[in-house]
Amino acid sequence: MTSYDAIVIGAGVIGSSVAYHLARLGCTRVLVLDRTQIGAGTSSQSSGILRTHYSVIENVRLAQASWRVFNDFAAYLGDEDASAGMVKCGYLIASPDGEKLAPLHSALEAQRAQGIAVHYLDVSQAADLLPIARFDDAALIGFEPEAGFADATMVATSFARAARRLGVKIMEGVEVQALLRDGAKVVGVSTSAGDFHADKVISAQNIWAADIERWTGIPTPVVPERHSVLALEGPQPYTYGMPVYKDLGSPGMLYCRSYGGRQMLVSEGVVGETLDEPDNEQGDISMDYIVEIGAQVAERFPSYETAGIASQWTGVYDVTPDWNPVLGRLPDVPGLIVAYGFSGHGFKLSPAVGLLLAQTALGLPCDVDISAYSLERFRSNRLLTGRYGLGAVS
């Protein structure tokens, strides 16, 4: 079979979600193509944090819609064996006096206006939730109890399994090499396994989205950016009952979460290392970087001054100039729908984005307006820049 109603490029959390939602909406003749394996690309490197906190209100709306899916994932997929690996421990975010204070207050109020449960905490209340941390410099502390972390690979494979159950075909180890066109219009793709035809192609290629520019000539403002993640083992446990913590007072705007037992997963929320070419192979993490992050962690978690390295890895973000994704149709190429440039937000937003792109592809009204994410915003200077500065808080 070489003809389908829709082709999805990429089987990470976004592509798998798109495929499932196409089938859920009745479009079951769908082909998904992935250069490696389901969920094995950048999705497998995700820290898995789930939150609705953003300073960009459009992101809040997408995260809120996604949270409703994550919160009842097995029922949503109609698969009692499906799991997101959810740990609902809450999300704690704090800022000292300074430039991050007003943006934090504004973002918390915007969440509340969307009907999201957000609490303001004093230092004592925050210490009760995360007793291994110090909060004496905090001028404002917010807590989102309906937040936590999950497993991106499990989510991708669960979406894929549910899609297959509805009739979707997924081919792994197949690389898309070009778009097939009839004039401007997309009519399929050329791949390492031959040509496949469809009048709707949805690209969920992540760091490989620059292929879109090569195929169409349309500028694609996305660059691959490497980030490092550490798992530190300290003398005190960071339990699954303790919240994810976002430290707006640290130089790297660190985020931390439990990694089980006495281990803490930690990484920075600022600009990383730009790569010349898309490459999600493991990169080097220098000892200087480890020392720098360790010093920031010890400043907030004093007992972790003696922590050791349990493990470390790198992940790669697909970053746009405003650190927010491009979503929707490319008007110059009828039939082509894109999703790229998530800049570290992709996993958090994947259920909603999958549904909205499926609705877009099928010409249905979108449950959430995604017009602000159009490529056109870069031409008209209507950027979705977060108030915390460039980085993965947005």
C-alpha positions in Angstrom: 0.0 0.0 0.0 1.5 3.3 -1.1 -1.5 5.7 -0.9 -2.8 7.2 2.4 -5.1 10.0 3.5 -2.3 11.5 5.6 1.4 11.0 6.2 3.1 11.9 9.5 6.9 12.4 9.5 8.4 11.6 12.9 7.2 9.2 15.6 8.3 11.1 18.7 5.7 12.4 21.2 4.4 15.0 18.8 4.2 12.7 15.7 2.7 9.8 17.6 0.1 12.2 19.1 -0.8 13.6 15.7 -1.2 10.1 14.3 -3.4 9.0 17.2 -5.6 12.0 17.0 -6.0 11.8 13.2 -7.3 8.2 13.7 -9.4 9.3 16.7 -11.1 11.9 14.4 -11.9 9.2 11.8 -8.8 9.5 9.5 -7.4 6.0 9.9 -5.5 5.6 6.6 -2.5 7.2 8.1 1.2 6.4 7.6 3.9 7.4 10.1 7.5 7.4 9.1 10.4 7.6 11.5 14.1 7.5 10.7 14.9 5.4 13.8 12.3 4.1 16.2 9.2 5.3 18.0 10.1 7.7 20.7 13.9 7.1 20.3 14.9 10.6 19.1 14.9 13.7 21.2 11.8 12.5 23.1 13.9 9.9 24.8 16.1 12.6 26.2 13.3 14.7 27.8 13.4 15.5 31.5 9.6 14.8 31.4 8.5 17.8 33.5 4.8 18.6 33.3 3.6 22.1 34.2 1.2 24.8 32.9 3.4 27.6 34.1 4.5 29.9 31.3 4.8 33.7 30.8 3.3 33.2 27.3 -0.4 32.8 27.7 -0.8 30.7 24.5 1.5 28.1 26.0 -0.5 28.1 29.2 -3.6 27.2 27.2 -1.9 24.4 25.3 -0.3 23.0 28.5 -3.7 23.1 30.3 -5.4 21.2 27.5 -2.5 18.7 27.5 -2.7 18.3 31.3 -6.3 17.1 31.1 -5.0 14.3 28.9 -2.0 13.4 31.0 -4.2 13.4 34.1 -6.3 10.5 32.8 -4.1 9.1 30.1 -5.2 5.5 30.0 -8.9 6.4 29.8 -8.2 9.0 27.1 -6.5 6.4 24.9 -9.0 3.7 25.8 -6.2 1.5 26.8 -6.0 0.3 30.4 -2.3 -0.7 29.9 -1.3 2.7 28.7 0.7 4.8 31.1 2.4 8.2 31.1 4.5 7.3 34.1 3.0 10.2 35.9 4.3 11.4 39.3 2.0 14.2 40.5 4.3 15.9 43.0 3.5 19.6 42.2 5.6 22.4 40.7 7.3 25.0 42.9 8.7 28.2 41.4 10.4 31.0 43.3 12.0 34.3 42.5 14.1 36.7 44.7 13.7 40.5 44.4 14.8 41.6 40.9 13.9 41.3 37.3 12.2 38.0 37.5 9.8 39.0 40.2 7.2 40.9 38.2 7.1 38.3 35.4 6.5 35.5 37.9 3.6 37.3 39.6 2.1 38.1 36.2 2.4 34.5 35.0 0.9 33.1 38.2 -2.1 35.5 37.9 -2.5 34.5 34.3 -2.7 30.8 35.3 -5.3 31.6 37.9 -7.3 33.5 35.3 -7.3 30.3 33.2 -8.8 28.4 36.1 -5.6 26.6 37.0 -5.0 25.9 40.7 -2.0 28.0 41.8 -1.1 28.9 45.4 1.1 31.6 46.8 3.3 30.2 49.6 5.4 31.7 52.3 8.9 30.5 53.1 7.7 28.1 55.8 5.1 26.5 53.5 7.6 26.0 50.8 10.1 24.4 53.2 7.4 22.0 54.3 7.0 20.8 50.7 10.8 20.8 49.8 12.7 20.5 53.1 16.0 19.9 51.5 16.0 23.4 49.9 16.4 26.9 51.3 14.0 29.8 50.5 15.3 32.6 52.7 16.0 34.8 49.6 12.6 34.2 48.0 10.4 37.3 47.5 7.6 35.3 45.7 6.9 31.6 45.7 4.2 29.9 43.5 3.0 26.3 43.7 1.0 24.4 41.1 -0.2 21.3 42.9 -1.6 19.6 39.7 1.8 19.3 38.1 4.8 16.9 38.3 6.7 14.8 35.7 6.2 11.8 33.5 8.0 9.6 30.9 8.1 10.9 27.3 9.1 7.6 25.8 6.2 5.8 27.5 3.8 8.6 26.2 5.1 8.3 22.7 4.9 4.5 22.6 1.4 4.6 24.2 0.1 7.1 21.6 1.7 4.9 18.8 0.1 1.7 20.1 -3.3 3.4 20.4 -2.9 4.8 16.8 -2.0 1.3 15.5 -5.0 -0.1 17.2 -7.1 2.3 15.2 -5.5 1.3 11.9 -2.5 3.6 11.6 0.6 2.1 9.9 4.0 3.0 11.5 7.2 2.3 9.6 10.4 2.6 11.6 13.9 3.0 10.1 12.6 4.9 7.1 14.0 8.3 6.2 12.0 10.9 4.3 14.2 12.4 1.6 11.9 14.8 -0.2 8.3 16.0 -0.6 6.4 14.9 -3.7 4.7 18.0 -5.3 2.1 18.6 -7.9 2.9 22.3 -8.6 2.9 23.9 -5.1 0.7 21.2 -3.6 2.1 18.3 -1.6 1.1 14.9 -2.9 3.3 12.6 -0.8 6.9 11.9 0.2 9.9 10.2 -1.3 11.7 8.0 1.3 14.5 5.4 1.6 11.8 2.8 1.3 10.2 4.3 -1.8 7.4 6.8 -2.6 4.2 7.2 -0.6 1.3 9.3 -1.6 -1.1 11.5 0.4 -2.6 15.0 0.0 -1.8 15.8 3.7 1.7 15.6 5.1 2.3 16.6 8.8 6.0 17.2 9.7 6.9 16.5 13.3 10.6 16.4 12.7 12.0 18.2 15.7 15.7 19.1 15.2 15.5 17.8 11.6 12.8 20.4 10.6 15.4 22.3 8.6 14.6 19.6 6.0 11.5 21.6 5.3 13.5 24.6 4.0 15.6 22.3 1.9 12.5 20.7 0.4 10.4 23.9 -0.1 12.8 26.8 -0.1 10.7 28.4 2.7 12.9 29.8 5.5 12.7 27.5 8.6 13.9 29.4 11.7 15.0 26.5 13.8 18.4 25.5 15.1 19.5 22.4 17.2 20.7 23.3 20.6 22.4 20.9 23.1 21.6 20.9 26.8 23.1 18.9 29.6 21.3 17.0 32.3 22.8 15.7 35.5 21.6 13.3 38.1 23.2 14.1 41.4 23.2 11.8 44.4 23.2 13.7 47.7 23.1 12.8 51.4 19.4 13.5 51.7 16.5 12.0 49.7 14.7 14.0 47.1 11.5 11.9 47.2 8.8 11.5 44.6 6.5 13.3 47.0 8.7 16.5 46.8 7.8 19.0 44.1 9.7 19.9 40.9 11.5 23.1 41.7 12.2 26.0 39.4 14.8 28.4 40.7 14.5 31.8 39.0 17.2 33.1 41.4 20.0 30.9 40.1 22.2 32.1 37.2 21.1 29.1 35.1 17.4 29.3 36.1 17.8 25.7 37.3 15.0 23.2 37.3 15.2 20.2 39.6 13.1 17.1 40.3 13.4 13.8 42.1 15.2 11.1 40.2 14.4 8.5 42.9 16.0 7.8 46.3 18.7 10.4 47.1 19.0 11.5 43.4 18.1 14.8 41.9 17.8 15.4 38.2 18.9 19.0 37.4 19.5 21.1 34.3 19.5 24.7 33.2 16.7 26.7 31.7 18.9 29.1 29.6 20.5 29.1 26.2 22.6 26.0 25.5 25.2 25.0 22.9 24.2 25.6 19.3 25.1 22.8 16.9 26.1 23.2 13.3 23.9 20.2 12.2 21.1 18.3 13.9 22.6 15.6 16.0 21.0 13.9 19.0 24.0 11.7 19.8 25.4 12.1 23.3 27.7 15.1 23.6 30.5 15.8 26.1 29.8 17.4 29.4 32.9 19.2 30.8 34.0 19.0 34.4 33.9 22.8 34.5 30.2 22.7 33.6 29.5 20.0 36.3 31.3 22.1 38.9 29.4 25.2 37.9 26.0 23.4 38.1 27.0 21.7 41.3 27.8 25.1 42.9 24.4 26.5 41.9 22.7 23.4 43.3 24.6 23.6 46.6 23.5 27.3 46.9 19.9 26.2 46.9 20.3 22.7 48.4 23.1 23.0 51.0 23.4 19.3 51.7 24.1 18.7 48.0 27.5 20.4 48.4 28.8 16.9 48.9 26.7 15.3 46.1 28.3 13.0 43.6 27.4 12.4 39.9 25.1 9.4 39.5 24.6 9.8 35.8 24.6 12.5 33.0 23.4 12.9 29.5 22.7 15.5 26.8 19.5 16.3 25.0 18.9 18.6 22.0 16.2 21.2 21.6 14.8 22.5 18.3 15.0 26.2 19.0 13.3 29.1 17.3 14.2 32.8 17.7 11.5 33.3 20.3 11.8 29.8 21.9 8.3 28.8 20.9 7.0 26.4 18.2 5.8 26.9 14.7 2.5 25.2 14.3 0.0 24.8 11.5 -0.3 25.1 7.7 2.4 26.6 5.4 0.1 28.6 3.1 2.7 28.5 0.3 2.7 24.7 0.3 -0.9 23.4 0.3 -1.3 20.1 2.2 1.8 20.6 4.4 1.3 21.1 8.1 4.3 21.6 10.4 5.2 21.4 14.1 8.7 22.3 15.0 10.7 24.6 17.3 9.3 23.4 20.6 12.5 24.6 22.4 12.1 22.2 25.3 8.2 22.4 25.6 7.3 19.6 23.2 6.5 16.9 25.7 4.4 19.1 27.9 2.3 20.2 25.0 2.2 17.0 23.0 -1.4 15.8 23.6 -2.9 19.2 22.7 -0.6 19.8 19.8 -1.4 16.4 18.3 -5.1 17.1 18.5 -4.9 20.6 17.1 -2.7 19.6 14.2 -5.0 16.7 13.4 -7.9 19.1 13.4 -6.0 21.5 11.2 -5.1 18.8 8.7 -8.7 17.6 8.5 -10.1 21.1 8.1 -11.9 21.0 11.4 -12.3 23.8 13.9 -9.4 23.8 16.5 -10.3 23.4 20.2 -7.5 25.9 21.0 -6.5 28.8 18.6 -3.0 28.2 17.3 -2.8 31.2 14.9 -0.3 32.9 17.1 2.2 30.1 16.4 2.2 30.6 12.7 5.4 31.0 10.8 4.2 34.5 9.7 4.9 35.9 13.2 8.6 36.0 12.3 7.9 38.0 9.2 5.6 40.4 11.0 7.6 40.7 14.2 4.8 39.3 16.4 7.0 37.1 18.4 5.9 34.9 21.4 8.9 35.9 23.6 8.6 34.9 27.2 9.1 37.4 30.0 11.9 35.4 31.7 14.3 35.9 28.8 15.4 33.3 26.3 15.3 29.8 27.6 13.0 26.9 28.3 10.7 28.6 30.9 9.1 30.9 28.2 
